[in-house]
Amino acid sequence: MLSRLLKRKKSGFTLIELLVVIAIIAILIGLLLPAVQKVRDAAARTTCVSQMKNVALSIHNFDSTFGKFPHLSTRYIAGQTINVDAMNASLHTQILPYIEQEPLYKQIVTVAAANGGNSWANPVAPNITNTASVKIFTCPSDTTVSSGQIPSVAIAGVTATWGATSYVPNSEVFGNNPMTVGVTANGKYASTMSLNSGLTDGTSQTATFFEEFASCPTIAQGANPWIVPAYPTGGPGAIGGTAYAVGYPLPMANGTVTNTAGTAFTTLAAQTYNGSAGHVGASSNIANRYIHPFPALTPAQCHKTAIGSGVINPLHSGASPVAMGDGSVRSVSSSISALNWAYLICPNDAAVINE
C-alpha cells in the first residue's frame, strides 16, 4: 500500500515545476506578440495597397467611358437629367460603378432625382446613402473607422453616422478647375485632365490618391465622408474654410503648384508644424498646401486643422502607399524630400522624381 501512495505522489507536478512552465509560456508569448503584430500590420498594408490599386484603376475605367477624369465635385443644374456628371456628387460617388458598387450608385441617383439633384443630404433627415459603408474605401489600418463608418457628425444640418474613406484624391488632378454652375453661382471643383491630356508629367510620375485618417474626433470638421463633395465657394463640404470633404492638397483658385511669381518650388523652406519638423511651408498661394506628410501625426491630431486640409497622414509607419496615375501603388519613404513630395502631386511640373 505504501508503494502505491508513493507512485501516486510522483505522478503530479510540483509548484516550482508549474511556475517554470508558466514562466516559459509567458516568455514565448512575449516573443511571439511582436511577430504577430508585424504580420497583422503587413496584412493590413497589403489590403490597403490592393484597395488603393483598385480605386486608382477605377479612374482608368471612368476615363474609358467618359473620356475624362471624374471631378473632385459636381453640381446639379435644374432641368438636367440626373447622371454621374449632373448631380451634387463627390468623386467617390462618381467611381462607384467601377469598383463593383453599381447598385449603390443607382440608389444614390434615385435619391438625387427625388431630392432636387442632391445626392447626399436630405434636408429633412439623413438618407440611407449617407451611412453606406464601402469596404474598399477604408484601410484596415485606419483606427478611426468602425464598420466602415465615422462617428455621427452634423454636416450641412444633416446629422449622420457617415460612410468613411481613408483614401483621398489629389485635388491638383481631380479639382484643378473651379467652375460656376448655373445661375445660382453654385461652384464645383472640376478636372481638365484625362489619361490623354493634362498629365504632362506622365501617369507614372503623378499621384492620384493618398492615405489619410477618416476621422479626427478632436477637430470640429474632422470627417472624411466619401459621399460629401467639395465646393470652391464655401458652404457644406467646402474645402478651404470649413473642410469636411475629401481632397488633398487644399484646392486653390488657380489650380497650380507655383507661387504668384510663377516660380515652382524653388523657395520652399522647412518649418515646424504640430511640433514636428520636416513639413513644407512657403509664401503666397502654396503656403500650407504641400505639407510634408512625415513624421506622421497621431489620429487625435489628424489632418483637419485651422489651415484646412493641408496635412496628409500616413496610416503606416516608415512609408506610405501612394496610388499613381498609371494604376500602380508606390511606397513613399518617410525620407522623401519636400520638393519631390510636391513634384509627386503636381501633374505638369515637368520634373522627374529622383527618389
Buried (B, 14 or more C-beta within 10 A) or exposed (E): EEEEEEEEEEEEEEEEEEEEEEEEEEEEEEEEEEEEEEEEBEEBBEBBBEBBBBBBBBBBEBBEEEEBBBBBBBBBBEEEEBEBBBBBBBBBBBBBBBBEBEEBBEBBBBBBEEBEBBBBBBEEEBBEBBBBBBEBBBBBBBEBBBEBBBBEBEBBEBEBBBBBBBBBBBBBBBBBBBBEBEEEEBBBBBBBBBBEEBBEBEBEBBBBBBBBBBBBBEBEBBBBBBBBBBBBBEEBBBBBEBBBBBBBBBBBEEBBBBBEEEEBBEEBEEBEBEEEEBBBBBEEBBBBBBBBBBBBBEBEBBBBBEBBBBBBBBBBEEBBBBBBBBBBBBEBEBEBBBBBBBBBBBBBBEBEBEE
